[in-house]
Amino acid sequence: MDEKLPNIAFTLATHAIEEIGKASLIGTREVARSHGGDSTFIDNRFDDHIFKLFWALWTPVFGSGNLSREQFEELQGLAKDIYAQRLAALYVSPDGTVGLCLLT
């Protein structure tokens, strides 16, 4: 933030959240494998940025047992919004303007 590059800070923070989601996916995959389950679904999601963001947001709430369908869908929407904002903040359009960045 001192360098006045909030778009880069936002991008790095988003990547960090994705890594949290990926760590949860790895743990879930290993539990499935240890019980003889098929981990193909999880294995195919490691390159899905929105899914990793969603997984990072959803995992802490999952254990509470209090997650409604609406809340689940809100978390899905939030993951999509975060990813869209990351792309907009990271890339510059041909006219030289930076995309939408809510951290300006």
Gaussian input, Z-matrix of N, CA and C with variables (Angstrom, degrees):
# hf/3-21g

backbone

0 1
 N
 C     1     B1
 C     2     B2     1     A1
 N     3     B3     2     A2     1     D1
 C     4     B4     3     A3     2     D2
 C     5     B5     4     A4     3     D3
 N     6     B6     5     A5     4     D4
 C     7     B7     6     A6     5     D5
 C     8     B8     7     A7     6     D6
 N     9     B9     8     A8     7     D7
 C    10    B10     9     A9     8     D8
 C    11    B11    10    A10     9     D9
 N    12    B12    11    A11    10    D10
 C    13    B13    12    A12    11    D11
 C    14    B14    13    A13    12    D12
 N    15    B15    14    A14    13    D13
 C    16    B16    15    A15    14    D14
 C    17    B17    16    A16    15    D15
 N    18    B18    17    A17    16    D16
 C    19    B19    18    A18    17    D17
 C    20    B20    19    A19    18    D18
 N    21    B21    20    A20    19    D19
 C    22    B22    21    A21    20    D20
 C    23    B23    22    A22    21    D21
 N    24    B24    23    A23    22    D22
 C    25    B25    24    A24    23    D23
 C    26    B26    25    A25    24    D24
 N    27    B27    26    A26    25    D25
 C    28    B28    27    A27    26    D26
 C    29    B29    28    A28    27    D27
 N    30    B30    29    A29    28    D28
 C    31    B31    30    A30    29    D29
 C    32    B32    31    A31    30    D30
 N    33    B33    32    A32    31    D31
 C    34    B34    33    A33    32    D32
 C    35    B35    34    A34    33    D33
 N    36    B36    35    A35    34    D34
 C    37    B37    36    A36    35    D35
 C    38    B38    37    A37    36    D36
 N    39    B39    38    A38    37    D37
 C    40    B40    39    A39    38    D38
 C    41    B41    40    A40    39    D39
 N    42    B42    41    A41    40    D40
 C    43    B43    42    A42    41    D41
 C    44    B44    43    A43    42    D42
 N    45    B45    44    A44    43    D43
 C    46    B46    45    A45    44    D44
 C    47    B47    46    A46    45    D45
 N    48    B48    47    A47    46    D46
 C    49    B49    48    A48    47    D47
 C    50    B50    49    A49    48    D48
 N    51    B51    50    A50    49    D49
 C    52    B52    51    A51    50    D50
 C    53    B53    52    A52    51    D51
 N    54    B54    53    A53    52    D52
 C    55    B55    54    A54    53    D53
 C    56    B56    55    A55    54    D54
 N    57    B57    56    A56    55    D55
 C    58    B58    57    A57    56    D56
 C    59    B59    58    A58    57    D57
 N    60    B60    59    A59    58    D58
 C    61    B61    60    A60    59    D59
 C    62    B62    61    A61    60    D60
 N    63    B63    62    A62    61    D61
 C    64    B64    63    A63    62    D62
 C    65    B65    64    A64    63    D63
 N    66    B66    65    A65    64    D64
 C    67    B67    66    A66    65    D65
 C    68    B68    67    A67    66    D66
 N    69    B69    68    A68    67    D67
 C    70    B70    69    A69    68    D68
 C    71    B71    70    A70    69    D69
 N    72    B72    71    A71    70    D70
 C    73    B73    72    A72    71    D71
 C    74    B74    73    A73    72    D72
 N    75    B75    74    A74    73    D73
 C    76    B76    75    A75    74    D74
 C    77    B77    76    A76    75    D75
 N    78    B78    77    A77    76    D76
 C    79    B79    78    A78    77    D77
 C    80    B80    79    A79    78    D78
 N    81    B81    80    A80    79    D79
 C    82    B82    81    A81    80    D80
 C    83    B83    82    A82    81    D81
 N    84    B84    83    A83    82    D82
 C    85    B85    84    A84    83    D83
 C    86    B86    85    A85    84    D84
 N    87    B87    86    A86    85    D85
 C    88    B88    87    A87    86    D86
 C    89    B89    88    A88    87    D87
 N    90    B90    89    A89    88    D88
 C    91    B91    90    A90    89    D89
 C    92    B92    91    A91    90    D90
 N    93    B93    92    A92    91    D91
 C    94    B94    93    A93    92    D92
 C    95    B95    94    A94    93    D93
 N    96    B96    95    A95    94    D94
 C    97    B97    96    A96    95    D95
 C    98    B98    97    A97    96    D96
 N    99    B99    98    A98    97    D97
 C   100   B100    99    A99    98    D98
 C   101   B101   100   A100    99    D99
 N   102   B102   101   A101   100   D100
 C   103   B103   102   A102   101   D101
 C   104   B104   103   A103   102   D102
 N   105   B105   104   A104   103   D103
 C   106   B106   105   A105   104   D104
 C   107   B107   106   A106   105   D105
 N   108   B108   107   A107   106   D106
 C   109   B109   108   A108   107   D107
 C   110   B110   109   A109   108   D108
 N   111   B111   110   A110   109   D109
 C   112   B112   111   A111   110   D110
 C   113   B113   112   A112   111   D111
 N   114   B114   113   A113   112   D112
 C   115   B115   114   A114   113   D113
 C   116   B116   115   A115   114   D114
 N   117   B117   116   A116   115   D115
 C   118   B118   117   A117   116   D116
 C   119   B119   118   A118   117   D117
 N   120   B120   119   A119   118   D118
 C   121   B121   120   A120   119   D119
 C   122   B122   121   A121   120   D120
 N   123   B123   122   A122   121   D121
 C   124   B124   123   A123   122   D122
 C   125   B125   124   A124   123   D123
 N   126   B126   125   A125   124   D124
 C   127   B127   126   A126   125   D125
 C   128   B128   127   A127   126   D126
 N   129   B129   128   A128   127   D127
 C   130   B130   129   A129   128   D128
 C   131   B131   130   A130   129   D129
 N   132   B132   131   A131   130   D130
 C   133   B133   132   A132   131   D131
 C   134   B134   133   A133   132   D132
 N   135   B135   134   A134   133   D133
 C   136   B136   135   A135   134   D134
 C   137   B137   136   A136   135   D135
 N   138   B138   137   A137   136   D136
 C   139   B139   138   A138   137   D137
 C   140   B140   139   A139   138   D138
 N   141   B141   140   A140   139   D139
 C   142   B142   141   A141   140   D140
 C   143   B143   142   A142   141   D141
 N   144   B144   143   A143   142   D142
 C   145   B145   144   A144   143   D143
 C   146   B146   145   A145   144   D144
 N   147   B147   146   A146   145   D145
 C   148   B148   147   A147   146   D146
 C   149   B149   148   A148   147   D147
 N   150   B150   149   A149   148   D148
 C   151   B151   150   A150   149   D149
 C   152   B152   151   A151   150   D150
 N   153   B153   152   A152   151   D151
 C   154   B154   153   A153   152   D152
 C   155   B155   154   A154   153   D153
 N   156   B156   155   A155   154   D154
 C   157   B157   156   A156   155   D155
 C   158   B158   157   A157   156   D156
 N   159   B159   158   A158   157   D157
 C   160   B160   159   A159   158   D158
 C   161   B161   160   A160   159   D159
 N   162   B162   161   A161   160   D160
 C   163   B163   162   A162   161   D161
 C   164   B164   163   A163   162   D162
 N   165   B165   164   A164   163   D163
 C   166   B166   165   A165   164   D164
 C   167   B167   166   A166   165   D165
 N   168   B168   167   A167   166   D166
 C   169   B169   168   A168   167   D167
 C   170   B170   169   A169   168   D168
 N   171   B171   170   A170   169   D169
 C   172   B172   171   A171   170   D170
 C   173   B173   172   A172   171   D171
 N   174   B174   173   A173   172   D172
 C   175   B175   174   A174   173   D173
 C   176   B176   175   A175   174   D174
 N   177   B177   176   A176   175   D175
 C   178   B178   177   A177   176   D176
 C   179   B179   178   A178   177   D177
 N   180   B180   179   A179   178   D178
 C   181   B181   180   A180   179   D179
 C   182   B182   181   A181   180   D180
 N   183   B183   182   A182   181   D181
 C   184   B184   183   A183   182   D182
 C   185   B185   184   A184   183   D183
 N   186   B186   185   A185   184   D184
 C   187   B187   186   A186   185   D185
 C   188   B188   187   A187   186   D186
 N   189   B189   188   A188   187   D187
 C   190   B190   189   A189   188   D188
 C   191   B191   190   A190   189   D189
 N   192   B192   191   A191   190   D190
 C   193   B193   192   A192   191   D191
 C   194   B194   193   A193   192   D192
 N   195   B195   194   A194   193   D193
 C   196   B196   195   A195   194   D194
 C   197   B197   196   A196   195   D195
 N   198   B198   197   A197   196   D196
 C   199   B199   198   A198   197   D197
 C   200   B200   199   A199   198   D198
 N   201   B201   200   A200   199   D199
 C   202   B202   201   A201   200   D200
 C   203   B203   202   A202   201   D201
 N   204   B204   203   A203   202   D202
 C   205   B205   204   A204   203   D203
 C   206   B206   205   A205   204   D204
 N   207   B207   206   A206   205   D205
 C   208   B208   207   A207   206   D206
 C   209   B209   208   A208   207   D207
 N   210   B210   209   A209   208   D208
 C   211   B211   210   A210   209   D209
 C   212   B212   211   A211   210   D210
 N   213   B213   212   A212   211   D211
 C   214   B214   213   A213   212   D212
 C   215   B215   214   A214   213   D213
 N   216   B216   215   A215   214   D214
 C   217   B217   216   A216   215   D215
 C   218   B218   217   A217   216   D216
 N   219   B219   218   A218   217   D217
 C   220   B220   219   A219   218   D218
 C   221   B221   220   A220   219   D219
 N   222   B222   221   A221   220   D220
 C   223   B223   222   A222   221   D221
 C   224   B224   223   A223   222   D222
 N   225   B225   224   A224   223   D223
 C   226   B226   225   A225   224   D224
 C   227   B227   226   A226   225   D225
 N   228   B228   227   A227   226   D226
 C   229   B229   228   A228   227   D227
 C   230   B230   229   A229   228   D228
 N   231   B231   230   A230   229   D229
 C   232   B232   231   A231   230   D230
 C   233   B233   232   A232   231   D231
 N   234   B234   233   A233   232   D232
 C   235   B235   234   A234   233   D233
 C   236   B236   235   A235   234   D234
 N   237   B237   236   A236   235   D235
 C   238   B238   237   A237   236   D236
 C   239   B239   238   A238   237   D237
 N   240   B240   239   A239   238   D238
 C   241   B241   240   A240   239   D239
 C   242   B242   241   A241   240   D240
 N   243   B243   242   A242   241   D241
 C   244   B244   243   A243   242   D242
 C   245   B245   244   A244   243   D243
 N   246   B246   245   A245   244   D244
 C   247   B247   246   A246   245   D245
 C   248   B248   247   A247   246   D246
 N   249   B249   248   A248   247   D247
 C   250   B250   249   A249   248   D248
 C   251   B251   250   A250   249   D249
 N   252   B252   251   A251   250   D250
 C   253   B253   252   A252   251   D251
 C   254   B254   253   A253   252   D252
 N   255   B255   254   A254   253   D253
 C   256   B256   255   A255   254   D254
 C   257   B257   256   A256   255   D255
 N   258   B258   257   A257   256   D256
 C   259   B259   258   A258   257   D257
 C   260   B260   259   A259   258   D258
 N   261   B261   260   A260   259   D259
 C   262   B262   261   A261   260   D260
 C   263   B263   262   A262   261   D261
 N   264   B264   263   A263   262   D262
 C   265   B265   264   A264   263   D263
 C   266   B266   265   A265   264   D264
 N   267   B267   266   A266   265   D265
 C   268   B268   267   A267   266   D266
 C   269   B269   268   A268   267   D267
 N   270   B270   269   A269   268   D268
 C   271   B271   270   A270   269   D269
 C   272   B272   271   A271   270   D270
 N   273   B273   272   A272   271   D271
 C   274   B274   273   A273   272   D272
 C   275   B275   274   A274   273   D273
 N   276   B276   275   A275   274   D274
 C   277   B277   276   A276   275   D275
 C   278   B278   277   A277   276   D276
 N   279   B279   278   A278   277   D277
 C   280   B280   279   A279   278   D278
 C   281   B281   280   A280   279   D279
 N   282   B282   281   A281   280   D280
 C   283   B283   282   A282   281   D281
 C   284   B284   283   A283   282   D282
 N   285   B285   284   A284   283   D283
 C   286   B286   285   A285   284   D284
 C   287   B287   286   A286   285   D285
 N   288   B288   287   A287   286   D286
 C   289   B289   288   A288   287   D287
 C   290   B290   289   A289   288   D288
 N   291   B291   290   A290   289   D289
 C   292   B292   291   A291   290   D290
 C   293   B293   292   A292   291   D291
 N   294   B294   293   A293   292   D292
 C   295   B295   294   A294   293   D293
 C   296   B296   295   A295   294   D294
 N   297   B297   296   A296   295   D295
 C   298   B298   297   A297   296   D296
 C   299   B299   298   A298   297   D297
 N   300   B300   299   A299   298   D298
 C   301   B301   300   A300   299   D299
 C   302   B302   301   A301   300   D300
 N   303   B303   302   A302   301   D301
 C   304   B304   303   A303   302   D302
 C   305   B305   304   A304   303   D303
 N   306   B306   305   A305   304   D304
 C   307   B307   306   A306   305   D305
 C   308   B308   307   A307   306   D306
 N   309   B309   308   A308   307   D307
 C   310   B310   309   A309   308   D308
 C   311   B311   310   A310   309   D309

   B1=1.4469
   B2=1.5281
   B3=1.3366
   B4=1.4571
   B5=1.5252
   B6=1.3327
   B7=1.4617
   B8=1.5254
   B9=1.3347
   B10=1.4583
   B11=1.5306
   B12=1.3325
   B13=1.4551
   B14=1.5338
   B15=1.3341
   B16=1.4646
   B17=1.5286
   B18=1.3301
   B19=1.4571
   B20=1.5243
   B21=1.3223
   B22=1.4658
   B23=1.5274
   B24=1.3236
   B25=1.4667
   B26=1.5258
   B27=1.3289
   B28=1.4504
   B29=1.5259
   B30=1.3302
   B31=1.4609
   B32=1.5179
   B33=1.3172
   B34=1.4664
   B35=1.5310
   B36=1.3226
   B37=1.4614
   B38=1.5231
   B39=1.3229
   B40=1.4576
   B41=1.5197
   B42=1.3181
   B43=1.4702
   B44=1.5311
   B45=1.3071
   B46=1.4681
   B47=1.5301
   B48=1.3241
   B49=1.4691
   B50=1.5284
   B51=1.3290
   B52=1.4648
   B53=1.5278
   B54=1.3078
   B55=1.4622
   B56=1.5316
   B57=1.3195
   B58=1.4653
   B59=1.5250
   B60=1.3253
   B61=1.4574
   B62=1.5149
   B63=1.3288
   B64=1.4593
   B65=1.5298
   B66=1.3099
   B67=1.4689
   B68=1.5287
   B69=1.3232
   B70=1.4664
   B71=1.5197
   B72=1.3306
   B73=1.4662
   B74=1.5249
   B75=1.3159
   B76=1.4644
   B77=1.5236
   B78=1.3239
   B79=1.4627
   B80=1.5178
   B81=1.3242
   B82=1.4565
   B83=1.5241
   B84=1.3145
   B85=1.4663
   B86=1.5216
   B87=1.3213
   B88=1.4636
   B89=1.5269
   B90=1.3257
   B91=1.4714
   B92=1.5242
   B93=1.3304
   B94=1.4716
   B95=1.5186
   B96=1.3098
   B97=1.4687
   B98=1.5236
   B99=1.3133
   B100=1.4714
   B101=1.5242
   B102=1.3290
   B103=1.4611
   B104=1.5248
   B105=1.3364
   B106=1.4603
   B107=1.5090
   B108=1.3210
   B109=1.4643
   B110=1.5176
   B111=1.3029
   B112=1.4540
   B113=1.5282
   B114=1.3118
   B115=1.4634
   B116=1.5228
   B117=1.3160
   B118=1.4687
   B119=1.5221
   B120=1.3228
   B121=1.4640
   B122=1.5213
   B123=1.3134
   B124=1.4671
   B125=1.5193
   B126=1.3170
   B127=1.4669
   B128=1.5294
   B129=1.3106
   B130=1.4662
   B131=1.5255
   B132=1.3126
   B133=1.4686
   B134=1.5264
   B135=1.3216
   B136=1.4600
   B137=1.5238
   B138=1.3227
   B139=1.4638
   B140=1.5224
   B141=1.3190
   B142=1.4634
   B143=1.5365
   B144=1.3252
   B145=1.4638
   B146=1.5260
   B147=1.3185
   B148=1.4691
   B149=1.5249
   B150=1.3121
   B151=1.4659
   B152=1.5260
   B153=1.3315
   B154=1.4731
   B155=1.5224
   B156=1.3315
   B157=1.4714
   B158=1.5228
   B159=1.3239
   B160=1.4628
   B161=1.5205
   B162=1.3098
   B163=1.4641
   B164=1.5281
   B165=1.3275
   B166=1.4667
   B167=1.5225
   B168=1.3277
   B169=1.4655
   B170=1.5245
   B171=1.3220
   B172=1.4576
   B173=1.5228
   B174=1.3248
   B175=1.4653
   B176=1.5317
   B177=1.3326
   B178=1.4663
   B179=1.5350
   B180=1.3181
   B181=1.4530
   B182=1.5234
   B183=1.3251
   B184=1.4566
   B185=1.5238
   B186=1.3075
   B187=1.4610
   B188=1.5157
   B189=1.3134
   B190=1.4640
   B191=1.5177
   B192=1.3276
   B193=1.4581
   B194=1.5102
   B195=1.3206
   B196=1.4585
   B197=1.5225
   B198=1.3113
   B199=1.4517
   B200=1.5265
   B201=1.3177
   B202=1.4662
   B203=1.5266
   B204=1.3038
   B205=1.4679
   B206=1.5272
   B207=1.3288
   B208=1.4585
   B209=1.5254
   B210=1.3270
   B211=1.4616
   B212=1.5303
   B213=1.3221
   B214=1.4630
   B215=1.5314
   B216=1.3247
   B217=1.4571
   B218=1.5337
   B219=1.3326
   B220=1.4651
   B221=1.5253
   B222=1.3328
   B223=1.4621
   B224=1.5199
   B225=1.3226
   B226=1.4649
   B227=1.5321
   B228=1.3347
   B229=1.4569
   B230=1.5185
   B231=1.3261
   B232=1.4621
   B233=1.5218
   B234=1.3228
   B235=1.4643
   B236=1.5301
   B237=1.3312
   B238=1.4730
   B239=1.5285
   B240=1.3304
   B241=1.4642
   B242=1.5264
   B243=1.3170
   B244=1.4705
   B245=1.5196
   B246=1.3204
   B247=1.4656
   B248=1.5267
   B249=1.3222
   B250=1.4653
   B251=1.5308
   B252=1.3140
   B253=1.4660
   B254=1.5205
   B255=1.3242
   B256=1.4663
   B257=1.5225
   B258=1.3304
   B259=1.4601
   B260=1.5269
   B261=1.3196
   B262=1.4647
   B263=1.5206
   B264=1.3124
   B265=1.4625
   B266=1.5253
   B267=1.3046
   B268=1.4583
   B269=1.5199
   B270=1.3138
   B271=1.4600
   B272=1.5185
   B273=1.3105
   B274=1.4589
   B275=1.5235
   B276=1.3109
   B277=1.4640
   B278=1.5247
   B279=1.3440
   B280=1.4779
   B281=1.5372
   B282=1.3343
   B283=1.4750
   B284=1.5269
   B285=1.3497
   B286=1.4576
   B287=1.5085
   B288=1.3155
   B289=1.4618
   B290=1.5166
   B291=1.2906
   B292=1.4658
   B293=1.4983
   B294=1.3186
   B295=1.4576
   B296=1.5114
   B297=1.2939
   B298=1.4690
   B299=1.5202
   B300=1.2879
   B301=1.4650
   B302=1.5174
   B303=1.3090
   B304=1.4538
   B305=1.5191
   B306=1.3232
   B307=1.4607
   B308=1.5221
   B309=1.3020
   B310=1.4741
   B311=1.4983
   A1=110.47
   A2=116.71
   A3=119.23
   A4=111.54
   A5=116.57
   A6=121.05
   A7=111.93
   A8=116.52
   A9=122.51
   A10=111.68
   A11=114.97
   A12=122.59
   A13=109.44
   A14=116.91
   A15=118.75
   A16=112.92
   A17=117.20
   A18=118.81
   A19=111.16
   A20=117.07
   A21=120.27
   A22=110.11
   A23=117.01
   A24=120.46
   A25=110.48
   A26=117.54
   A27=121.62
   A28=110.88
   A29=116.97
   A30=121.39
   A31=111.15
   A32=117.02
   A33=120.43
   A34=111.50
   A35=116.50
   A36=119.59
   A37=110.77
   A38=116.64
   A39=120.64
   A40=110.62
   A41=116.74
   A42=120.01
   A43=110.90
   A44=116.96
   A45=120.17
   A46=110.77
   A47=116.62
   A48=119.76
   A49=109.87
   A50=117.01
   A51=120.12
   A52=111.05
   A53=116.87
   A54=120.22
   A55=111.33
   A56=116.66
   A57=120.40
   A58=109.21
   A59=115.97
   A60=119.94
   A61=111.88
   A62=116.51
   A63=120.45
   A64=111.09
   A65=117.09
   A66=120.21
   A67=110.78
   A68=116.72
   A69=120.11
   A70=111.03
   A71=116.41
   A72=120.33
   A73=111.40
   A74=116.74
   A75=120.45
   A76=110.23
   A77=116.49
   A78=119.59
   A79=112.22
   A80=116.22
   A81=120.77
   A82=110.63
   A83=116.39
   A84=120.60
   A85=110.89
   A86=116.21
   A87=119.38
   A88=111.75
   A89=117.06
   A90=119.94
   A91=109.25
   A92=116.64
   A93=120.07
   A94=110.98
   A95=116.94
   A96=120.64
   A97=111.79
   A98=116.82
   A99=119.58
   A100=112.29
   A101=116.02
   A102=120.86
   A103=111.45
   A104=115.87
   A105=120.60
   A106=114.73
   A107=116.86
   A108=120.75
   A109=112.68
   A110=115.06
   A111=122.50
   A112=108.65
   A113=116.79
   A114=121.08
   A115=112.44
   A116=117.86
   A117=121.39
   A118=111.89
   A119=117.47
   A120=120.98
   A121=110.65
   A122=116.78
   A123=120.80
   A124=110.22
   A125=117.37
   A126=120.82
   A127=111.58
   A128=116.83
   A129=121.08
   A130=113.47
   A131=118.66
   A132=122.15
   A133=114.37
   A134=118.12
   A135=119.86
   A136=113.77
   A137=118.72
   A138=121.44
   A139=112.42
   A140=116.92
   A141=122.34
   A142=108.69
   A143=116.13
   A144=120.97
   A145=112.48
   A146=116.27
   A147=119.82
   A148=110.25
   A149=117.69
   A150=120.63
   A151=110.69
   A152=117.78
   A153=120.08
   A154=110.91
   A155=117.08
   A156=119.67
   A157=110.11
   A158=116.48
   A159=120.44
   A160=110.56
   A161=117.05
   A162=120.76
   A163=111.03
   A164=116.46
   A165=120.33
   A166=111.13
   A167=117.21
   A168=121.33
   A169=111.76
   A170=116.51
   A171=122.56
   A172=113.36
   A173=117.90
   A174=122.05
   A175=113.58
   A176=120.76
   A177=118.78
   A178=113.26
   A179=116.84
   A180=121.12
   A181=111.26
   A182=116.86
   A183=122.67
   A184=112.57
   A185=116.58
   A186=121.03
   A187=114.67
   A188=117.38
   A189=120.23
   A190=112.36
   A191=116.78
   A192=120.45
   A193=113.98
   A194=117.89
   A195=121.90
   A196=112.97
   A197=117.78
   A198=120.89
   A199=109.85
   A200=116.12
   A201=120.75
   A202=109.60
   A203=115.94
   A204=120.82
   A205=110.40
   A206=116.34
   A207=120.47
   A208=111.09
   A209=116.62
   A210=120.07
   A211=110.48
   A212=116.18
   A213=121.55
   A214=109.63
   A215=116.38
   A216=121.11
   A217=111.73
   A218=116.83
   A219=120.50
   A220=110.94
   A221=116.62
   A222=120.47
   A223=110.77
   A224=117.14
   A225=120.32
   A226=110.00
   A227=116.41
   A228=120.76
   A229=112.50
   A230=115.99
   A231=120.16
   A232=110.54
   A233=117.54
   A234=120.78
   A235=110.58
   A236=116.97
   A237=120.89
   A238=110.62
   A239=116.90
   A240=120.88
   A241=111.99
   A242=116.67
   A243=120.46
   A244=109.92
   A245=116.42
   A246=119.87
   A247=111.11
   A248=117.14
   A249=120.66
   A250=110.51
   A251=117.20
   A252=120.56
   A253=110.84
   A254=116.91
   A255=120.13
   A256=110.20
   A257=116.36
   A258=119.29
   A259=111.01
   A260=115.83
   A261=119.90
   A262=111.83
   A263=116.63
   A264=120.55
   A265=112.38
   A266=115.89
   A267=119.86
   A268=113.20
   A269=116.61
   A270=120.35
   A271=111.97
   A272=114.89
   A273=122.61
   A274=107.84
   A275=116.39
   A276=120.36
   A277=109.61
   A278=117.60
   A279=120.65
   A280=113.74
   A281=117.36
   A282=117.88
   A283=112.36
   A284=116.71
   A285=120.35
   A286=115.62
   A287=117.95
   A288=119.50
   A289=109.55
   A290=114.71
   A291=120.40
   A292=107.84
   A293=116.64
   A294=121.33
   A295=111.55
   A296=115.01
   A297=122.39
   A298=109.54
   A299=116.56
   A300=121.26
   A301=106.67
   A302=116.35
   A303=120.60
   A304=113.29
   A305=116.76
   A306=120.48
   A307=112.79
   A308=118.56
   A309=119.69
   A310=111.06
   D1=-31.83
   D2=178.55
   D3=-62.78
   D4=-28.46
   D5=-179.69
   D6=-84.51
   D7=0.00
   D8=-179.05
   D9=59.66
   D10=45.61
   D11=177.66
   D12=-125.73
   D13=61.92
   D14=-176.08
   D15=-62.97
   D16=-27.66
   D17=178.75
   D18=-65.26
   D19=-37.10
   D20=178.19
   D21=-70.92
   D22=-40.82
   D23=177.25
   D24=-60.97
   D25=-42.76
   D26=178.95
   D27=-63.72
   D28=-42.97
   D29=178.88
   D30=-61.27
   D31=-44.89
   D32=-179.85
   D33=-66.55
   D34=-38.94
   D35=177.21
   D36=-64.26
   D37=-39.75
   D38=178.23
   D39=-63.94
   D40=-42.49
   D41=176.87
   D42=-61.19
   D43=-39.28
   D44=178.89
   D45=-63.31
   D46=-41.06
   D47=177.99
   D48=-65.05
   D49=-39.42
   D50=176.51
   D51=-60.11
   D52=-39.79
   D53=179.68
   D54=-65.25
   D55=-34.39
   D56=174.75
   D57=-63.65
   D58=-44.71
   D59=177.12
   D60=-61.36
   D61=-41.73
   D62=179.33
   D63=-63.60
   D64=-39.95
   D65=178.04
   D66=-62.16
   D67=-40.26
   D68=177.25
   D69=-65.57
   D70=-38.96
   D71=177.17
   D72=-63.28
   D73=-41.23
   D74=178.76
   D75=-62.35
   D76=-44.45
   D77=177.75
   D78=-61.47
   D79=-43.51
   D80=179.41
   D81=-64.75
   D82=-40.97
   D83=178.21
   D84=-60.05
   D85=-43.60
   D86=-178.23
   D87=-67.56
   D88=-36.53
   D89=175.91
   D90=-63.54
   D91=-45.11
   D92=178.86
   D93=-60.15
   D94=-45.87
   D95=179.78
   D96=-63.06
   D97=-40.47
   D98=-177.73
   D99=-66.99
   D100=-19.96
   D101=177.66
   D102=-102.93
   D103=15.83
   D104=177.21
   D105=77.30
   D106=13.56
   D107=-178.45
   D108=-81.52
   D109=164.99
   D110=177.75
   D111=-88.56
   D112=125.58
   D113=-177.72
   D114=-102.74
   D115=11.75
   D116=-176.91
   D117=-57.02
   D118=-43.38
   D119=-179.33
   D120=-56.78
   D121=-46.30
   D122=-179.59
   D123=-69.92
   D124=-43.66
   D125=-179.65
   D126=-56.72
   D127=-33.22
   D128=-178.82
   D129=-81.19
   D130=-2.08
   D131=-176.57
   D132=-104.49
   D133=-2.36
   D134=-175.97
   D135=-67.85
   D136=-17.37
   D137=176.91
   D138=-102.18
   D139=4.65
   D140=-177.92
   D141=-94.78
   D142=100.28
   D143=-175.06
   D144=-61.54
   D145=-42.94
   D146=-178.92
   D147=-64.77
   D148=-41.43
   D149=179.72
   D150=-63.79
   D151=-41.94
   D152=178.86
   D153=-64.58
   D154=-39.71
   D155=176.04
   D156=-63.08
   D157=-46.83
   D158=178.47
   D159=-58.64
   D160=-44.97
   D161=-177.61
   D162=-62.15
   D163=-38.27
   D164=177.94
   D165=-65.52
   D166=-36.92
   D167=-179.92
   D168=-77.04
   D169=-36.71
   D170=-173.41
   D171=-80.26
   D172=-38.41
   D173=-173.64
   D174=-54.63
   D175=-46.05
   D176=-179.45
   D177=-64.21
   D178=-29.58
   D179=-177.79
   D180=-82.62
   D181=-28.78
   D182=-175.03
   D183=-55.38
   D184=-45.02
   D185=-177.84
   D186=-65.96
   D187=-19.42
   D188=-177.72
   D189=-73.60
   D190=-24.09
   D191=-179.04
   D192=73.48
   D193=6.80
   D194=-176.68
   D195=-109.87
   D196=23.97
   D197=-175.27
   D198=-92.82
   D199=118.52
   D200=178.33
   D201=-84.55
   D202=166.29
   D203=176.95
   D204=-59.63
   D205=-40.22
   D206=179.81
   D207=-63.11
   D208=-42.13
   D209=178.76
   D210=-65.36
   D211=-40.20
   D212=177.51
   D213=-58.49
   D214=-47.20
   D215=179.97
   D216=-66.81
   D217=-34.98
   D218=176.12
   D219=-63.14
   D220=-41.13
   D221=178.06
   D222=-65.09
   D223=-38.14
   D224=176.18
   D225=-61.78
   D226=-45.65
   D227=178.50
   D228=-63.42
   D229=-39.86
   D230=178.71
   D231=-62.90
   D232=-42.79
   D233=178.38
   D234=-60.67
   D235=-42.78
   D236=178.03
   D237=-63.58
   D238=-42.76
   D239=179.99
   D240=-64.43
   D241=-43.23
   D242=179.08
   D243=-60.81
   D244=-44.56
   D245=-179.60
   D246=-64.19
   D247=-43.65
   D248=179.31
   D249=-62.25
   D250=-40.53
   D251=178.69
   D252=-67.32
   D253=-36.03
   D254=177.84
   D255=-62.61
   D256=-46.32
   D257=179.10
   D258=-62.50
   D259=-43.65
   D260=-179.68
   D261=-64.87
   D262=-35.04
   D263=-179.24
   D264=-76.44
   D265=-25.89
   D266=-173.95
   D267=-87.05
   D268=-37.00
   D269=-172.64
   D270=-100.43
   D271=147.32
   D272=180.00
   D273=-106.97
   D274=137.03
   D275=179.01
   D276=-74.91
   D277=163.43
   D278=-179.16
   D279=-58.93
   D280=-23.73
   D281=179.28
   D282=-84.32
   D283=3.87
   D284=174.65
   D285=92.25
   D286=-1.40
   D287=179.06
   D288=-89.03
   D289=144.93
   D290=176.28
   D291=-80.09
   D292=147.83
   D293=179.13
   D294=-66.03
   D295=-177.91
   D296=-179.53
   D297=-57.75
   D298=127.64
   D299=174.33
   D300=-139.98
   D301=113.63
   D302=-175.74
   D303=-75.58
   D304=-1.03
   D305=-176.63
   D306=-99.61
   D307=14.15
   D308=-177.69
   D309=-77.26

